[in-house]
Amino acid sequence: GIVQVSAQAGLDVVMIDVADEFVARGMAGIEKGFGRMVDKGRMEAADRDAALARISTGLTVEAGADAALFIEAAPESLDLKKDLLQRVSATLRDDAIIATNTSSLSVSAGMSKGLEM
């Protein structure tokens, strides 16, 4: 959803996942979502095509190295998120904003356990 909304808003987006099958599944869901919007008349086909063209994909955090904003949406595992965010902070440009998307983990607890950016 984050990728779809961002691309629809006109932003260039890099969707990164750990395996081609997950990237393909994510893109299929985005295409389906945009397709429903076109079918319901809430989006023009040309706007769908333009939004899809703004999405690129990758399998490593280096694919998003030039990003101004990185939003992680990894599964709810503090160790997984900690590892990912540490790799991202070492890869992104210095002025990039790094955000986390979590519903059950305490970000401040993660910071106190050594999650440094």
C-alpha positions as a Markdown table, in Angstrom:
| # | Residue | x | y | z |
|---|---|---|---|---|
| 1 | Gly | 0.0 | 0.0 | 0.0 |
| 2 | Ile | 2.8 | 2.4 | 0.8 |
| 3 | Val | 4.4 | 1.9 | -2.7 |
| 4 | Gln | 1.0 | 2.3 | -4.4 |
| 5 | Val | -0.1 | 5.4 | -2.7 |
| 6 | Ser | 3.4 | 7.0 | -3.1 |
| 7 | Ala | 3.5 | 6.3 | -6.8 |
| 8 | Gln | 0.0 | 7.5 | -7.2 |
| 9 | Ala | 1.0 | 10.8 | -5.5 |
| 10 | Gly | 3.7 | 11.3 | -8.2 |
| 11 | Leu | 6.7 | 10.1 | -6.3 |
| 12 | Asp | 9.4 | 7.8 | -7.8 |
| 13 | Val | 9.4 | 4.7 | -5.7 |
| 14 | Val | 11.8 | 1.7 | -5.3 |
| 15 | Met | 10.0 | -1.3 | -3.8 |
| 16 | Ile | 12.6 | -3.7 | -2.2 |
| 17 | Asp | 12.0 | -7.2 | -0.9 |
| 18 | Val | 14.1 | -10.2 | -0.2 |
| 19 | Ala | 13.0 | -12.4 | -3.1 |
| 20 | Asp | 11.8 | -12.0 | -6.7 |
| 21 | Glu | 8.6 | -13.8 | -5.8 |
| 22 | Phe | 7.7 | -11.3 | -3.1 |
| 23 | Val | 8.5 | -8.4 | -5.5 |
| 24 | Ala | 6.3 | -10.0 | -8.2 |
| 25 | Arg | 3.5 | -10.6 | -5.7 |
| 26 | Gly | 3.7 | -6.9 | -4.5 |
| 27 | Met | 3.6 | -5.6 | -8.0 |
| 28 | Ala | 0.7 | -7.8 | -8.9 |
| 29 | Gly | -1.2 | -6.4 | -5.9 |
| 30 | Ile | -0.4 | -2.8 | -6.9 |
| 31 | Glu | -1.5 | -3.5 | -10.5 |
| 32 | Lys | -4.7 | -5.1 | -9.3 |
| 33 | Gly | -5.4 | -2.1 | -7.0 |
| 34 | Phe | -4.8 | 0.4 | -9.8 |
| 35 | Gly | -6.9 | -1.7 | -12.1 |
| 36 | Arg | -9.9 | -1.6 | -9.7 |
| 37 | Met | -9.5 | 2.2 | -9.5 |
| 38 | Val | -9.6 | 2.5 | -13.3 |
| 39 | Asp | -12.6 | 0.1 | -13.5 |
| 40 | Lys | -14.5 | 2.2 | -11.0 |
| 41 | Gly | -13.6 | 5.4 | -12.8 |
| 42 | Arg | -11.6 | 6.8 | -9.9 |
| 43 | Met | -8.4 | 6.8 | -12.0 |
| 44 | Glu | -7.6 | 7.2 | -15.7 |
| 45 | Ala | -5.7 | 4.4 | -17.4 |
| 46 | Ala | -3.0 | 6.9 | -18.4 |
| 47 | Asp | -2.6 | 7.9 | -14.7 |
| 48 | Arg | -2.3 | 4.2 | -13.7 |
| 49 | Asp | 0.3 | 3.7 | -16.4 |
| 50 | Ala | 2.3 | 6.7 | -15.2 |
| 51 | Ala | 2.1 | 5.6 | -11.6 |
| 52 | Leu | 3.3 | 2.1 | -12.5 |
| 53 | Ala | 6.2 | 3.6 | -14.5 |
| 54 | Arg | 7.3 | 5.5 | -11.3 |
| 55 | Ile | 7.9 | 2.1 | -9.5 |
| 56 | Ser | 11.1 | 0.3 | -9.8 |
| 57 | Thr | 12.1 | -2.8 | -7.8 |
| 58 | Gly | 15.1 | -4.4 | -6.2 |
| 59 | Leu | 16.3 | -7.1 | -3.9 |
| 60 | Thr | 18.8 | -5.2 | -1.8 |
| 61 | Val | 18.8 | -1.9 | 0.1 |
| 62 | Glu | 21.4 | -0.6 | -2.3 |
| 63 | Ala | 18.6 | -0.4 | -4.9 |
| 64 | Gly | 17.2 | 2.6 | -2.9 |
| 65 | Ala | 20.6 | 4.2 | -2.1 |
| 66 | Asp | 19.6 | 7.5 | -3.6 |
| 67 | Ala | 16.3 | 7.7 | -1.8 |
| 68 | Ala | 15.3 | 10.8 | 0.2 |
| 69 | Leu | 12.9 | 8.8 | 2.2 |
| 70 | Phe | 13.0 | 5.1 | 3.2 |
| 71 | Ile | 10.0 | 3.5 | 4.8 |
| 72 | Glu | 10.5 | 0.0 | 6.1 |
| 73 | Ala | 7.5 | -2.3 | 6.3 |
| 74 | Ala | 9.2 | -5.6 | 7.3 |
| 75 | Pro | 7.5 | -8.2 | 9.4 |
| 76 | Glu | 7.1 | -7.5 | 13.1 |
| 77 | Ser | 10.4 | -8.8 | 14.4 |
| 78 | Leu | 12.6 | -6.4 | 16.3 |
| 79 | Asp | 15.8 | -8.2 | 15.3 |
| 80 | Leu | 14.7 | -8.2 | 11.7 |
| 81 | Lys | 13.8 | -4.5 | 11.7 |
| 82 | Lys | 17.0 | -3.6 | 13.6 |
| 83 | Asp | 19.2 | -5.4 | 11.1 |
| 84 | Leu | 17.4 | -3.9 | 8.2 |
| 85 | Leu | 17.5 | -0.3 | 9.6 |
| 86 | Gln | 21.2 | -0.6 | 10.4 |
| 87 | Arg | 21.9 | -1.7 | 6.8 |
| 88 | Val | 19.8 | 1.0 | 5.4 |
| 89 | Ser | 21.4 | 3.7 | 7.5 |
| 90 | Ala | 24.8 | 2.6 | 6.3 |
| 91 | Thr | 23.6 | 2.7 | 2.7 |
| 92 | Leu | 21.4 | 5.7 | 2.2 |
| 93 | Arg | 22.7 | 9.2 | 1.6 |
| 94 | Asp | 23.3 | 11.3 | 4.8 |
| 95 | Asp | 20.2 | 13.5 | 4.5 |
| 96 | Ala | 17.8 | 10.6 | 3.9 |
| 97 | Ile | 14.8 | 10.2 | 6.3 |
| 98 | Ile | 14.4 | 6.7 | 7.6 |
| 99 | Ala | 10.9 | 5.7 | 8.9 |
| 100 | Thr | 9.6 | 2.5 | 10.3 |
| 101 | Asn | 6.1 | 1.0 | 9.9 |
| 102 | Thr | 5.2 | -1.1 | 12.9 |
| 103 | Ser | 1.9 | -1.8 | 14.7 |
| 104 | Ser | 3.1 | -3.9 | 17.7 |
| 105 | Leu | 6.8 | -3.1 | 18.4 |
| 106 | Ser | 7.9 | -0.1 | 20.5 |
| 107 | Val | 10.3 | 2.0 | 18.4 |
| 108 | Ser | 11.7 | 3.7 | 21.6 |
| 109 | Ala | 12.4 | 0.2 | 23.1 |
| 110 | Gly | 14.2 | -0.7 | 19.9 |
| 111 | Met | 16.3 | 2.4 | 20.1 |
| 112 | Ser | 17.2 | 1.7 | 23.7 |
| 113 | Lys | 18.3 | -1.8 | 22.7 |
| 114 | Gly | 20.9 | -0.4 | 20.3 |
| 115 | Leu | 19.0 | 0.4 | 17.2 |
| 116 | Glu | 21.1 | 3.4 | 16.2 |
| 117 | Met | 20.7 | 5.5 | 13.0 |
